Amino acid sequence: MAKNFAADVLICGAGASGLTLAIELARRDVSFRLIEKQRGPFHGSRGKGIQPRTQEVLEDLGILDRLVAAGGVYPPMRLYRDDGSYVEKDIADRSDPTPAEPYHIPLMAPQFLTERIMRERLAELGHAVEFGCELVGFGQQGDGVLACLTGPHGEESIRVRYLVGADGGRSFVRHALGVDFPGKTLGARAVVADVSLAGLSRGAWHQFNDGDMERLVAICPLAGTDLFQLQAPVPHEGEIDVSAEGLERMIAGRTGRHDIRVSSVSWASVYAMNARLADRYRVGRAFLVGDAAHIHPPTGGQGLNTSVQDAYNLGWKLAAVLRGADEALLDTYEQERRPVAAGMLGLATRLLDEQRQGQMRRGREVRQLDIGYPDSPLSRHLAERNGTPRAGDRAPDAPIRGAAGQPSRLFELYKGPHCTLLVHEGAHHAIRPRPGLRIHRVGPESEFVDAWGHFRNAYGLEEGECVLIRPDGYIGAYAILDGEHVASLERYLEYIGLVPFPGEPA
């Protein structure tokens, strides 16, 4: 880092997306500051669903097991009839995990727990959030950004190479950049609150008056806590009483039950539902991630997950460019992630319409395992390929066995801030080693053995082929390791900043 830069990256906003980006930069030894204008951590449950693809991301970041231990799985949804009887159903289609897809059901973890575990991971990496520190102005100047901050120690001006706005739906960074945020108000207003209550079991997600948007109320036990999350549509106008007494009256009025007693409210929010998508994710050296780039109705549990994956996509690219990769690599962040957000907004809006009709069903599409970047300039077939998966697809997992006999998984090989090149048996080892690239051979006499055939089923590699896995778990390229294709693969690696040491032999 040049001496006249206070840090390489300034991250504004320490929610899930800002924390994910900070962890990604920290484990790549990129200098940054993570600021949050609030004086302390967010303490609400808002984004409580962790989808299977995000679970894979969190495994890579080293916190999935902690989050599973702190949270739990969703209980069945209990739909009450007017006569007090009920039926139960799962909130989503359930299926068993497979070797290629080890996580198949959503995890429930209140947002404050998720963010707390992220902050703990960040502390392990030697960094912390600067609470009570706010960005109040900035300007782009050639090779950097001049940012004006105010915080506990007064005002300061710092120069950074890049600025990232992870500062929510009312993003100061987005407004200052002049980026439009088109979309629509969805004609729905709702209250969400974390409450202590008695009168309902913790073994179900209780929903009353399904499909009736004037009387609907849903009360879900929050895994890892003694709280329940209450959700209910409310009138478009007027004050909403979110005290314990007010919410208890709402429940009684909508359910006819006076045995459900609310004793306290730890957090509550009343909000209008919107679906909006920023016109741009990048303006020069400034980027938008998470809710600063897209806001949505909560149906389908997509928002926090999409935000985490935004940061996961951007983090490795910022680090690569700071280490010499082509600056154009940063353009692929918007090219890849903005279409994903557009699709997420469409899905969440459709599920909201289904909820209004009492017919919402969450299928495979909410798991985010089928998200990919087939049209990205980073998705390349350097050799003819007819099978699946394709470049740009999510990289599947597979059980394998080490040459010493120990069991392993492909995800274990991918874990960390590096790219991974999997070379199938029979291929000449022609790619030069370099920082940021792990090369592994899979075959009968190689370091890893496809003992159960899952690697071949997952990737369909022929003898002599190889596949490059990006740091964010997507397939970057397929190639054959011969002269022409090796040269193409070498150019690809250098484009993303993976350069061999001078004089390193092949």
Rosetta blueprint (number, residue, H / E / L):
1 M L
2 A L
3 K L
4 N L
5 F L
6 A L
7 A E
8 D E
9 V E
10 L E
11 I E
12 C E
13 G L
14 A L
15 G L
16 A H
17 S H
18 G H
19 L H
20 T H
21 L H
22 A H
23 I H
24 E H
25 L H
26 A H
27 R L
28 R L
29 D L
30 V L
31 S L
32 F E
33 R E
34 L E
35 I E
36 E E
37 K L
38 Q L
39 R L
40 G L
41 P L
42 F L
43 H L
44 G L
45 S L
46 R L
47 G L
48 K L
49 G E
50 I E
51 Q L
52 P H
53 R H
54 T H
55 Q H
56 E H
57 V H
58 L H
59 E H
60 D H
61 L H
62 G L
63 I L
64 L H
65 D H
66 R H
67 L H
68 V H
69 A H
70 A H
71 G L
72 G E
73 V E
74 Y L
75 P L
76 P L
77 M E
78 R E
79 L E
80 Y E
81 R L
82 D L
83 D L
84 G L
85 S L
86 Y E
87 V E
88 E E
89 K E
90 D L
91 I L
92 A E
93 D L
94 R L
95 S L
96 D L
97 P L
98 T L
99 P L
100 A L
101 E L
102 P L
103 Y L
104 H L
105 I L
106 P L
107 L E
108 M E
109 A L
110 P L
111 Q H
112 F H
113 L H
114 T H
115 E H
116 R H
117 I H
118 M H
119 R H
120 E H
121 R H
122 L H
123 A H
124 E H
125 L L
126 G L
127 H L
128 A L
129 V L
130 E E
131 F E
132 G L
133 C L
134 E E
135 L E
136 V E
137 G E
138 F E
139 G E
140 Q E
141 Q E
142 G L
143 D L
144 G E
145 V E
146 L E
147 A E
148 C E
149 L E
150 T E
151 G E
152 P L
153 H L
154 G E
155 E E
156 E E
157 S E
158 I E
159 R E
160 V E
161 R E
162 Y E
163 L E
164 V E
165 G E
166 A L
167 D L
168 G L
169 G L
170 R L
171 S L
172 F H
173 V H
174 R H
175 H H
176 A H
177 L H
178 G L
179 V L
180 D L
181 F L
182 P L
183 G E
184 K E
185 T E
186 L E
187 G E
188 A E
189 R E
190 A E
191 V E
192 V E
193 A E
194 D E
195 V E
196 S E
197 L E
198 A E
199 G L
200 L L
201 S L
202 R L
203 G L
204 A L
205 W E
206 H E
207 Q E
208 F E
209 N L
210 D L
211 G L
212 D L
213 M L
214 E L
215 R L
216 L L
217 V E
218 A E
219 I E
220 C E
221 P E
222 L L
223 A L
224 G L
225 T L
226 D L
227 L L
228 F E
229 Q E
230 L E
231 Q E
232 A E
233 P E
234 V E
235 P L
236 H L
237 E L
238 G L
239 E L
240 I L
241 D L
242 V L
243 S L
244 A H
245 E H
246 G H
247 L H
248 E H
249 R H
250 M H
251 I H
252 A H
253 G H
254 R H
255 T H
256 G L
257 R L
258 H L
259 D L
260 I L
261 R E
262 V E
263 S E
264 S E
265 V E
266 S E
267 W E
268 A E
269 S E
270 V E
271 Y E
272 A E
273 M E
274 N E
275 A E
276 R E
277 L E
278 A L
279 D L
280 R L
281 Y L
282 R E
283 V E
284 G L
285 R L
286 A E
287 F E
288 L E
289 V L
290 G H
291 D H
292 A H
293 A L
294 H E
295 I E
296 H L
297 P L
298 P L
299 T L
300 G L
301 G L
302 Q L
303 G H
304 L H
305 N H
306 T H
307 S H
308 V H
309 Q H
310 D H
311 A H
312 Y H
313 N H
314 L H
315 G H
316 W H
317 K H
318 L H
319 A H
320 A H
321 V H
322 L H
323 R L
324 G L
325 A L
326 D L
327 E H
328 A H
329 L H
330 L H
331 D H
332 T H
333 Y H
334 E H
335 Q H
336 E H
337 R H
338 R H
339 P H
340 V H
341 A H
342 A H
343 G H
344 M H
345 L H
346 G H
347 L H
348 A H
349 T H
350 R H
351 L H
352 L H
353 D H
354 E H
355 Q H
356 R H
357 Q L
358 G L
359 Q L
360 M L
361 R L
362 R E
363 G L
364 R H
365 E H
366 V H
367 R H
368 Q L
369 L L
370 D L
371 I L
372 G L
373 Y L
374 P L
375 D L
376 S L
377 P L
378 L L
379 S L
380 R E
381 H E
382 L L
383 A L
384 E L
385 R L
386 N L
387 G L
388 T L
389 P L
390 R L
391 A L
392 G L
393 D L
394 R E
395 A L
396 P L
397 D L
398 A L
399 P E
400 I E
401 R E
402 G E
403 A L
404 A L
405 G L
406 Q L
407 P E
408 S E
409 R E
410 L H
411 F H
412 E H
413 L H
414 Y H
415 K L
416 G L
417 P L
418 H L
419 C E
420 T E
421 L E
422 L E
423 V E
424 H E
425 E L
426 G L
427 A L
428 H L
429 H L
430 A L
431 I L
432 R L
433 P L
434 R L
435 P L
436 G L
437 L E
438 R E
439 I E
440 H E
441 R E
442 V E
443 G L
444 P L
445 E L
446 S L
447 E L
448 F E
449 V E
450 D L
451 A L
452 W L
453 G L
454 H H
455 F H
456 R H
457 N H
458 A H
459 Y H
460 G L
461 L L
462 E L
463 E L
464 G L
465 E E
466 C E
467 V E
468 L E
469 I E
470 R L
471 P L
472 D L
473 G L
474 Y E
475 I E
476 G E
477 A E
478 Y E
479 A E
480 I E
481 L L
482 D L
483 G H
484 E H
485 H H
486 V H
487 A H
488 S H
489 L H
490 E H
491 R H
492 Y H
493 L H
494 E H
495 Y H
496 I L
497 G L
498 L L
499 V L
500 P L
501 F L
502 P L
503 G L
504 E L
505 P L
506 A L
